[in-house]
């Protein structure tokens, strides 16, 4: 039995999530405590700019990395205080870092890359804990997509002896895990289905100055523009077979602007973006189940910030008739902390010299031990 901390800052750029996880050898891990450290506006703006920059200076990167790392350290320290434990009791921190750009196919014939802004050495120095970081590039080196990585954790937690299950993470982008029953010899499948909150957040910030659409109430005030939805769904990404992954470098406001006529009501665009997330998830479910030559599972379990978006969940139910939709608390895991907890578990896998990827998900040549270790 060991204690690990997982740190995750997703594409929504809203906070650093910190999850304290107890890992056991003989039964599933447990979430012990959690803390979310809000992203300061200045840092959020700097990171957002880096995500969309064609050129940046080393000084800009260094400033953002230092501020981000210190925010992570603050999250760790507050989590330890909340849990009333010391850094010496933590075996390791699993730090994902902040994704700046993800290009598993490279650009213009160049090499594949995925770039997470992080400084595990500084984090180890600031916290006094061992840190495991740089999880994605080992899978990429093995010809994988380096994403999504959470399906391995979903498999460890949620695979059922006899039932098919779907796990849907709704962060800035949506990724789907399809779990065959444990009695089925086939491996789980997982992939990004497309944008989740990223486009909706960017659109409401542009028009209302809000960071996100609470409960989806603004989207609910509009009408879905079916022609716009069809134009968006015609993007080749949505019909691309897995393995596949994506991010802000592909789906951003300029991408959306390319599909607009220019006379749409802003609330109707928001409603359509909510429908785009739900419809692309449903397409992903259909694609995955066709791959398995199986019927759609009876239950989907959502996690991530989008699981709290009431309107989005309603749209998802509309596009997945006959599928029961819950959040992962139904399975005993808070929807808000599952992804951060995954990186605590991946840190444990690294220290135990166990593979952290699923080749059936990422397309890597085989199982790989993920991450580098930074001693305190």
C-alpha positions as CSV (number, residue, x, y, z in Angstrom):
1,X,0.0,0.0,0.0
2,X,1.5,3.4,-1.1
3,X,0.3,7.0,-1.4
4,X,0.6,8.8,-4.7
5,X,-0.5,12.2,-5.9
6,X,-1.7,12.8,-9.4
7,X,-1.6,16.2,-11.0
8,X,-3.6,17.2,-14.1
9,X,-4.2,20.4,-15.8
10,X,-6.3,19.8,-18.9
11,X,-7.1,21.7,-22.1
12,X,-9.8,23.7,-20.3
13,X,-6.9,25.6,-18.5
14,X,-9.1,26.2,-15.5
15,X,-7.2,24.7,-12.6
16,X,-4.5,22.2,-11.5
17,X,-6.3,19.2,-10.1
18,X,-4.5,17.2,-7.4
19,X,-5.7,13.8,-6.3
20,X,-4.3,11.8,-3.4
21,X,-4.6,8.1,-4.2
22,X,-3.8,5.0,-2.1
23,X,-2.6,2.2,-4.4
24,X,-3.0,-1.4,-3.4
25,X,-1.5,-4.5,-5.0
26,X,-4.5,-6.7,-4.5
27,X,-7.5,-4.4,-5.1
28,X,-8.3,-1.2,-7.0
29,X,-6.8,2.2,-6.0
30,X,-8.7,4.5,-3.7
31,X,-9.2,8.3,-3.8
32,X,-8.2,9.6,-0.4
33,X,-8.4,13.4,-0.9
34,X,-8.4,16.0,-3.6
35,X,-7.8,19.7,-4.2
36,X,-8.3,22.0,-7.2
37,X,-5.9,25.0,-7.4
38,X,-7.5,27.6,-9.7
39,X,-5.4,28.9,-12.6
40,X,-4.6,32.6,-12.2
41,X,-6.0,34.6,-15.1
42,X,-2.5,35.8,-16.2
43,X,-1.1,32.3,-16.3
44,X,-4.2,31.0,-18.1
45,X,-3.9,33.8,-20.7
46,X,-0.1,33.0,-21.2
47,X,-0.7,29.3,-21.6
48,X,-3.6,29.9,-24.0
49,X,-1.4,32.1,-26.1
50,X,1.3,29.5,-26.2
51,X,-1.2,26.9,-27.4
52,X,-1.9,29.0,-30.4
53,X,1.4,30.6,-31.1
54,X,3.4,30.0,-34.3
55,X,6.5,31.4,-32.7
56,X,7.5,31.9,-29.1
57,X,10.7,33.0,-27.2
58,X,12.5,30.7,-24.8
59,X,11.9,33.4,-22.2
60,X,8.2,33.2,-22.6
61,X,8.3,29.4,-22.3
62,X,10.5,29.6,-19.2
63,X,8.2,32.1,-17.5
64,X,5.1,30.1,-18.2
65,X,6.7,26.8,-17.2
66,X,8.0,28.3,-13.9
67,X,4.6,29.8,-13.0
68,X,2.8,26.6,-13.9
69,X,5.2,24.4,-11.9
70,X,4.9,26.7,-8.8
71,X,1.1,26.4,-9.1
72,X,1.4,22.6,-9.1
73,X,3.6,22.8,-6.0
74,X,1.0,25.0,-4.3
75,X,-1.7,22.4,-5.2
76,X,0.4,19.6,-3.7
77,X,1.1,21.5,-0.5
78,X,-2.6,22.4,0.0
79,X,-3.6,18.8,-0.7
80,X,-1.1,17.5,1.9
81,X,-2.4,20.0,4.5
82,X,-6.0,19.0,3.8
83,X,-5.1,15.3,4.1
84,X,-3.0,16.0,7.2
85,X,0.0,14.1,5.9
86,X,3.6,15.0,5.1
87,X,5.6,14.9,1.9
88,X,7.6,12.0,3.3
89,X,4.5,9.8,3.2
90,X,4.1,10.3,-0.5
91,X,5.9,7.7,-2.7
92,X,5.7,9.9,-5.8
93,X,3.8,12.6,-7.6
94,X,2.6,11.8,-11.2
95,X,2.7,15.1,-13.1
96,X,1.1,15.3,-16.5
97,X,2.1,18.9,-17.3
98,X,0.2,21.3,-19.4
99,X,-0.3,20.3,-23.1
100,X,0.8,23.1,-25.4
101,X,0.6,21.2,-28.7
102,X,-0.1,17.6,-29.6
103,X,0.9,16.4,-33.1
104,X,1.2,12.6,-33.2
105,X,1.3,12.8,-37.0
106,X,3.7,15.7,-37.2
107,X,3.3,18.6,-39.5
108,X,4.4,19.1,-43.1
109,X,6.3,15.8,-43.1
110,X,8.1,16.5,-39.8
111,X,8.5,14.2,-36.8
112,X,5.6,13.3,-34.5
113,X,5.6,15.3,-31.2
114,X,3.6,16.0,-28.2
115,X,4.6,18.9,-25.9
116,X,3.6,19.2,-22.3
117,X,5.0,22.2,-20.4
118,X,6.4,21.0,-17.1
119,X,9.5,21.0,-14.9
120,X,9.6,17.8,-12.8
121,X,13.0,18.7,-11.4
122,X,11.7,22.0,-10.0
123,X,8.5,20.3,-8.7
124,X,10.6,17.7,-6.9
125,X,12.7,20.5,-5.4
126,X,9.6,22.5,-4.3
127,X,7.6,19.6,-2.8
128,X,10.4,17.3,-1.5
129,X,8.6,14.4,-3.3
130,X,9.8,12.0,-6.0
131,X,8.2,13.1,-9.3
132,X,7.3,11.0,-12.3
133,X,6.8,13.1,-15.4
134,X,6.9,13.1,-19.2
135,X,4.4,10.2,-19.6
136,X,3.5,10.6,-23.2
137,X,6.6,10.6,-25.3
138,X,7.6,7.0,-24.6
139,X,4.4,5.8,-26.2
140,X,5.0,8.3,-29.1
141,X,8.5,6.9,-29.6
142,X,6.9,3.5,-30.0
143,X,4.8,4.8,-32.9
144,X,1.8,5.5,-30.7
145,X,-0.5,8.5,-30.5
146,X,0.6,9.1,-26.9
147,X,-3.0,9.7,-26.1
148,X,-5.4,9.0,-24.5
149,X,-3.6,7.4,-21.5
150,X,-6.6,7.3,-19.1
151,X,-8.2,4.2,-20.7
152,X,-5.6,2.0,-19.0
153,X,-6.7,3.4,-15.6
154,X,-10.4,3.0,-16.6
155,X,-9.7,-0.6,-17.4
156,X,-8.1,-1.2,-14.0
157,X,-11.0,0.4,-12.2
158,X,-14.1,-0.3,-14.2
159,X,-13.9,-3.4,-16.4
160,X,-16.7,-5.7,-15.5
161,X,-16.7,-9.5,-15.7
162,X,-19.7,-9.7,-17.9
163,X,-20.9,-6.2,-18.9
164,X,-19.8,-3.9,-21.7
165,X,-19.1,-0.4,-20.4
166,X,-18.3,3.0,-21.9
167,X,-16.3,5.6,-20.0
168,X,-16.4,9.2,-21.4
169,X,-14.0,11.9,-20.2
170,X,-15.4,15.4,-21.0
171,X,-12.6,17.8,-20.5
172,X,-11.5,20.4,-23.1
173,X,-11.7,17.4,-25.5
174,X,-13.7,14.2,-25.2
175,X,-12.1,10.8,-25.1
176,X,-14.0,7.5,-25.0
177,X,-13.0,4.2,-23.5
178,X,-14.8,1.1,-24.6
179,X,-14.4,-1.8,-22.1
180,X,-15.4,-5.3,-23.3
181,X,-16.3,-7.7,-20.5
182,X,-13.4,-9.3,-18.8
183,X,-14.7,-12.6,-20.1
184,X,-14.0,-11.2,-23.6
185,X,-10.4,-11.7,-24.7
186,X,-10.4,-8.5,-26.8
187,X,-8.5,-5.5,-25.5
188,X,-10.2,-2.2,-24.6
189,X,-10.4,0.5,-27.2
190,X,-10.1,4.3,-26.5
191,X,-9.7,7.4,-28.6
192,X,-10.6,11.1,-28.8
193,X,-14.0,11.7,-30.2
194,X,-13.5,15.5,-30.7
195,X,-14.0,18.7,-28.9
196,X,-15.9,18.8,-25.6
197,X,-15.6,22.0,-23.6
198,X,-12.8,23.7,-25.5
199,X,-14.9,25.3,-28.2
200,X,-17.9,26.0,-26.0
201,X,-15.6,27.7,-23.4
202,X,-13.8,29.8,-26.1
203,X,-17.1,30.9,-27.7
204,X,-18.8,32.0,-24.5
205,X,-15.6,33.8,-23.4
206,X,-15.5,35.7,-26.7
207,X,-19.2,36.7,-26.5
208,X,-20.1,37.0,-22.8
209,X,-16.7,37.2,-21.1
210,X,-17.5,34.1,-19.1
211,X,-14.9,31.3,-18.6
212,X,-17.5,28.5,-19.2
213,X,-21.2,27.9,-19.7
214,X,-22.4,26.9,-16.3
215,X,-24.9,24.0,-16.6
216,X,-25.0,24.7,-20.3
217,X,-27.6,27.3,-19.7
218,X,-26.5,29.6,-22.5
219,X,-26.5,26.7,-24.9
220,X,-30.0,25.8,-23.7
221,X,-31.2,29.3,-24.6
222,X,-30.3,28.8,-28.3
223,X,-31.4,26.5,-31.1
224,X,-29.2,23.9,-32.8
225,X,-28.3,25.1,-36.3
226,X,-28.6,21.7,-38.1
227,X,-26.8,23.0,-41.2
228,X,-23.9,24.3,-39.2
229,X,-23.8,21.0,-37.3
230,X,-23.6,19.1,-40.5
231,X,-20.8,21.2,-41.8
232,X,-18.8,20.7,-38.7
233,X,-19.4,17.0,-38.6
234,X,-18.2,16.7,-42.2
235,X,-14.7,17.3,-41.0
236,X,-12.6,14.2,-41.8
237,X,-11.5,13.8,-38.2
238,X,-14.9,12.5,-37.1
239,X,-14.8,9.6,-39.5
240,X,-11.1,8.8,-39.0
241,X,-10.7,5.3,-37.5
242,X,-8.8,4.9,-34.2
243,X,-6.2,5.2,-33.0
244,X,-6.8,9.0,-33.0
245,X,-6.2,12.0,-30.8
246,X,-6.6,15.7,-31.1
247,X,-6.4,19.0,-29.3
248,X,-6.4,22.8,-29.5
249,X,-4.0,22.8,-32.4
250,X,-6.8,21.4,-34.6
251,X,-10.1,22.4,-33.0
252,X,-10.1,26.1,-32.2
253,X,-12.1,29.2,-33.0
254,X,-10.5,29.7,-36.4
255,X,-11.7,26.2,-37.2
256,X,-15.2,27.1,-36.1
257,X,-15.1,30.4,-38.0
258,X,-14.4,28.5,-41.2
259,X,-17.8,26.8,-40.8
260,X,-19.9,29.9,-40.0
261,X,-21.9,31.9,-42.5
262,X,-21.5,35.0,-40.2
263,X,-25.2,35.7,-39.5
264,X,-25.8,33.1,-36.8
265,X,-27.0,34.1,-33.3
266,X,-24.2,33.6,-30.8
267,X,-26.5,31.5,-28.5
268,X,-27.4,29.3,-31.5
269,X,-23.8,28.6,-32.2
270,X,-23.3,27.7,-28.5
271,X,-26.2,25.3,-28.7
272,X,-24.7,23.8,-31.9
273,X,-21.3,23.3,-30.3
274,X,-23.0,21.4,-27.4
275,X,-24.8,19.3,-30.1
276,X,-21.4,18.8,-31.9
277,X,-19.9,17.3,-28.8
278,X,-22.8,15.0,-28.2
279,X,-23.1,14.0,-31.8
280,X,-19.4,13.3,-32.3
281,X,-19.4,11.2,-29.1
282,X,-22.3,9.2,-30.5
283,X,-20.5,8.7,-33.8
284,X,-17.5,7.5,-31.8
285,X,-19.6,5.0,-29.9
286,X,-21.0,3.7,-33.2
287,X,-17.6,3.5,-34.7
288,X,-16.1,1.6,-31.7
289,X,-18.9,-0.9,-31.5
290,X,-18.7,-1.6,-35.2
291,X,-15.0,-2.3,-34.6
292,X,-16.0,-4.9,-32.0
293,X,-19.0,-6.1,-34.1
294,X,-21.1,-5.7,-30.9
295,X,-24.2,-3.8,-29.9
296,X,-24.0,-0.5,-28.1
297,X,-23.5,-1.0,-24.3
298,X,-26.4,-0.3,-22.0
299,X,-24.5,2.2,-19.8
300,X,-22.1,5.1,-20.3
301,X,-20.2,6.7,-17.4
302,X,-19.1,10.3,-17.8
303,X,-16.3,12.1,-16.0
304,X,-14.5,15.5,-16.3
305,X,-15.9,19.0,-16.1
306,X,-18.5,18.3,-18.9
307,X,-20.2,15.7,-16.8
308,X,-21.6,18.6,-14.7
309,X,-23.0,20.3,-17.8
310,X,-26.7,19.5,-17.6
311,X,-27.6,20.6,-21.1
312,X,-24.7,18.6,-22.6
313,X,-25.8,15.5,-20.8
314,X,-29.3,16.0,-22.1
315,X,-27.9,16.4,-25.7
316,X,-25.9,13.2,-25.2
317,X,-28.9,11.3,-24.1
318,X,-30.7,12.5,-27.2
319,X,-27.9,11.2,-29.5
320,X,-27.5,7.9,-27.6
321,X,-31.1,6.6,-27.2
322,X,-31.3,3.4,-25.2
323,X,-28.0,4.1,-23.4
324,X,-28.2,4.8,-19.7
325,X,-26.0,7.7,-18.9
326,X,-24.5,8.3,-15.4
327,X,-21.4,9.9,-14.1
328,X,-18.6,7.8,-12.6
329,X,-19.7,8.4,-9.0
330,X,-22.2,5.6,-9.8
331,X,-19.1,3.3,-9.9
332,X,-17.6,4.8,-6.8
333,X,-15.3,7.4,-8.3
334,X,-15.8,11.1,-8.4
335,X,-16.2,12.4,-11.9
336,X,-14.1,15.5,-11.1
337,X,-10.9,13.7,-10.0
338,X,-10.7,10.6,-12.2
339,X,-8.1,12.0,-14.6
340,X,-5.8,13.4,-12.0
341,X,-6.0,10.1,-10.2
342,X,-5.0,8.3,-13.4
343,X,-1.6,10.0,-13.2
344,X,-1.1,9.0,-9.6
345,X,-1.7,5.4,-10.8
346,X,0.6,5.8,-13.8
347,X,3.3,7.0,-11.4
348,X,2.9,3.8,-9.4
349,X,3.1,1.8,-12.6
350,X,6.4,3.5,-13.5
351,X,8.0,2.9,-10.1
352,X,6.9,-0.7,-10.3
353,X,8.4,-1.0,-13.8
354,X,4.9,-1.9,-15.2
355,X,3.6,-0.7,-18.6
356,X,1.3,2.3,-18.5
357,X,-0.1,2.4,-22.1
358,X,-2.6,0.3,-23.9
359,X,-1.4,-0.4,-27.4
360,X,-5.0,-1.2,-28.5
361,X,-5.7,2.4,-27.6
362,X,-2.7,4.4,-28.7
363,X,-1.5,2.2,-31.6
364,X,2.0,1.8,-30.1
365,X,4.1,-1.2,-31.1
366,X,3.6,-2.7,-27.7
367,X,3.3,-2.1,-23.9
368,X,5.8,0.5,-22.7
369,X,6.9,1.8,-19.3
370,X,5.9,5.5,-19.3
371,X,7.6,8.4,-17.6
372,X,10.9,9.6,-16.2
373,X,11.7,9.6,-12.5
374,X,13.0,12.7,-10.7
375,X,14.2,12.1,-7.1
376,X,13.6,14.7,-4.4
